[in-house]
Amino acid sequence: MIRQLDFYGYPYVGIYATNTEDYIVVPPDLPEQVVGEAAEALGVEVIRTLINESTLIGSMMTGNSNGFIVSDLALDREVAVLEKSLPVARLKGKMTASGNIILANDTAALVHPALTDRHIEVIRKTLKVDVRRGTIGGLKTVGMAGVATNKGLLVHPRATEEELSVLEDLFRLPVDIGTVSFGSPLVGSAILANTKGLVTGTRTSGPELGRIEDALQLGE
């Protein structure tokens, strides 16, 4: 199922929320109707919380079917909400935007090149995935430069052949390039997706939507 929605009047749904195969995490004040449509499209349950009292959920955390990785700035009460559904680990250090620097599905994760071995181990143990450092389109913020489901990946249109090869080898899934919101290369900023559905902003064009559907193998 596919829905085109805006959160707070903006098409950047991937900044304000994150999702797995089973859950979507959204801010508490996001309107019920919008959240309901997104949850229906993805076939997931809703978790409402803030991260460090911020609505920028998609930037501050990420997750898969095995767990959540959150910013070290997340408050205890926010983590407690998430822990009712899945194990949670904080990513300690200066890089607090976990959602921006980790691209993951249920089997693999590509992460910011500057993350330490200790960070890598936290991600590996919590998400139960193979982890590799890398870039997409030369960008270290791989979580915003790509979208990964358990069926396929869509990434920044300037991804190099070498980067695409690394992604295909790591995730063992087809990888394609594309844009959102009439040409934005930061596809992770305006897409929420899993194997069951897709949510993207209202500015995403028909041709872009078709490319996203094909890359993530929706309906197959």
N, C-alpha and C positions, 0 to 999 in steps of 0.2 A: 504494500500500500504506500502511496506517495501523497504527501501533503506539502504545500507551500505556505509557510506561516512566517510572521514576523514576531519577534519578542521585544516588548517595550517599543514597538514601532520601528525596529531595526531588523534587517534581514540576517544579522549575524548570530544565528541560533547556536552555532558551535562555540561561541564565546560565553553565552549565558547558560548553557546546559551541557551535560555529557550523558552518554548512554552506553549500555551494554546489551547483551541479548535479552536480559530480564528486567532491567531497570532504566529509568531516566531520572537524572538528578537535576532539579530545577530550583530556582529561588522561591521562597515562601510567598512572595507577593505577585508572582506571575499569574495572570488571570486563569481561572479554572477552565474556561472554555478552550483557551489556547493549549493549555497543558493536556487537557483531555484529548484533543485532536492529535497532538504529537504522540501521546502514549498509545492511542489507538493505531496510528500509522506504524509504530514500531513494535506493537504487541508486547508492551512492557508495563510494569508497575511503576508508580510515581514515588520518588523520595524528594521531600522538600527540605532544603537547608541552605544556609549561607556558608561560605568558606572565608575565614578571617573577616566575617561580617560584610562580605562583598557578594554582589550578585554575579560576578564573573566566574561562575562555576566551571565552565568549559576551559577556561585558562588556568584555573587553580587546581584542577584535579583531573584524573583520568581513571579508567578501570576496564576490567573485562569480567568474564563469568566467574573468576576466582577471587577477585579482590579489587580494592580501590587504592590508588596512590594519591595522596593529598599534599598540598603545600604544608611546609613546616609551620606556617603561620595559622593554620586551622585551629580553631578553639576546641577545647575538650568537649563541650556540649555539641558542637557540630560533628565531630568525629563520632560521638556516641550515637547520633542519629544514623549515620552511615553503617556503623557496626551492627545495627539491628538486622541488616541485610547481608553484608559481606565483610570479611576481614579488611582492616584498613591499616596502611603504613604511611607515616610521614616521611617526606623526602627532605632531609635536613640539609642546611647550607644556605648559600646566598641565592641560588636559583630557586625561587619559590613558586613559579608558574608551572606546576607539574604537567598540566594539560597542554601547555605550549611546547614542552620539550620532550614529550614521550608520544610515540605513535604505536599503538598496540591493538592486537586482537587477542584471540584465545590461545594462540600458539607462539607468537613472536612479538618483539618490540624493537623498534629503532629509536635511539635516544640521542640527545644532545652530546656532541663530541667531548665536552668538558666534564661530563659526569664522571665521578670517581669510581674505582672498583667497588667501594662500599655502597655507593648508590646503585650500581649495577646489580649487586647481590640482593639489595632490598627489593628492587623491581622484579628480579628473577624469582625470588622466593614468594613474594606476595601475589604476583600475577601468574606464576607458574609457567613462564615462557622463556624461550631463547632470547637473549638480549644482545644487541650489537650497536655500537656507536656509528653515527653517520650523519649525512646531510641530504637535503632534497632541494634541488635547484640552487645549491650552494648555501642554503639557509640551515642554520643550526636549530631553529625552532621547528622541528620536524612535525610536532603535533598540530601546528597550524598549516603546515605545508602539505599535509596529506590526510586522507581518510582511509581507515582499514576496517574491513569486516572479515568474517570467516569465509567469504566467497571471493573477495577481490579488493584491489586498492585503486584509489584515484589520487594523483599527486600533482604537484606544481608543474605547470607546462614547460618550465625551463630545466626540469630534471635531466641530468646527463645520462648517456647510455650506461656509464659505469654505475651511477646511482640506481638506475632502474634494474640493472643486473643484480646489484646487492640486495635490493628489495625483493626481487623474484626469488633469489636464493634463500633469503632469510625467512620470508613468509610462505614460500612455496605456493604462491597464488599469482594469477594474472595481474599485471600492473599497467594502468593507462594514465595518460596525462589529461588535464582539463582545467576548466575555470568555473567560477560561480559569480552570481550577481553582476552579469554583463561584463565579464572580463577580469574579475579579481582572481589572482593566482593562488591566494591563500585559501584553498578549498576547505581546510579544516575549520575555518572561521564561520562558514555558513552552511554546513552539512552535519546532520545527525543521521546515522545509518546503522543498521544491522542486517542480518540475513532475511529479516521479515519485512523491512520497509525503509522509508527514507523521509526525512524532513529537511527542507531547505527553504531559504528565504524567498520572499515574493519577487525579488529582483532577478532571480535566476531565470535565464531565458529557456525557451523550448529546446534549442539545439544543445545548450549546456546540460539541460535535464536529461536529454537522450544519451549524452556522453556519460553522465553520472550513472544512469541506469545500466548501461552496457558494462561499464568498468566494474561496478559492484555486483553485476549479474543478478539484478533484481528480477523476480519473476521466473527464474530458471531453477 
